[in-house]
């Protein structure tokens, strides 16, 4: 294997376009794409100058010129398509949430471990420059004792019952598409919650439209999150500590700016960074670095944490009464 990994793109939806565009803009090697139809794969390959287009996922993962596969199917298919790549000997970056539920996540990571291959959840926010700097600030103790997170992810999205976001059979709903962001952020800050309270409203299709959560942790910390697909909110996040706070600007989960403000309401740091493209290339860089180092999990988003996040999502769904077909 050469130093630069050769990427295969599995599925050709909107998120695959965004990810591949960032790879191409930032000099990554995109070798092949696979779709359920040859026409879709050909169009995608032409759009991004990809050498090989496969008319099936099976042909993509069998391609000897592919080292790592990016899985961008809808949530209910993550486990099977990621396993398909693993069983073909490929490393995997799989879109978030990593699977539909925790049981699938455990099986997937166990399979990866048995084959000594990487599975990394594509929670791209974790790897963005402003989040890297926030982790440094927290590690330095600048905020004092950190005890609160407030975060929302709210968008006014399609209300069409046929849209993927509103279809339960495709894992639709605000929680797994949008809520995963602030819930994963809370996990990064405080770990696994000791108690979870959740409330939701639903669309006519049965998909969740709004989900609010309150998490409490063993150390006394509290995180509140709101996800919604039927309204546009501030999309900001705030981390509160005893000595200072971090206010992350709109849109907090994308490349953005933030301020560190002390207890006297004085700005003691303002952060900004130039990012080429949307910023999805940073998770790809993390995956490549891990593979080159012979590692099968990330310190920034370990396999165990991805599973724990799925367990949190499972508990939220149990509380609000949300089940997907086939579960």
Secondary structure, DSSP 4 states (H G I P E B T S, - for coil): --SSPEEEEE--SHHHHHHHHHHHHTT-EEEEEE-SSHHHHHHHHHHHT-SEEESSHHHHHH-TT--EEEE-S-GGGHHHHHHHHHHTT-EEEEESSSSSSHHHHHHHHHHHHHTT--EEEE-GGGGSHHHHHHHHHHHHTTTSSEEEEEEEEE-B----TTSGGG-GGGT-SHIIIIIHHHHHHHHHHH-S-SEEEEEEEE-TTS-EEEEEEEEE-TTS-EEEEEEESBS-----EEEEESSEEEEEPSSTTSS--EEEEETTS-EEEEE----SSSSTHHHHHHHHHHHHTT-SS-SSS-HHHHHHHHHHHHHHHHHHT---TT-
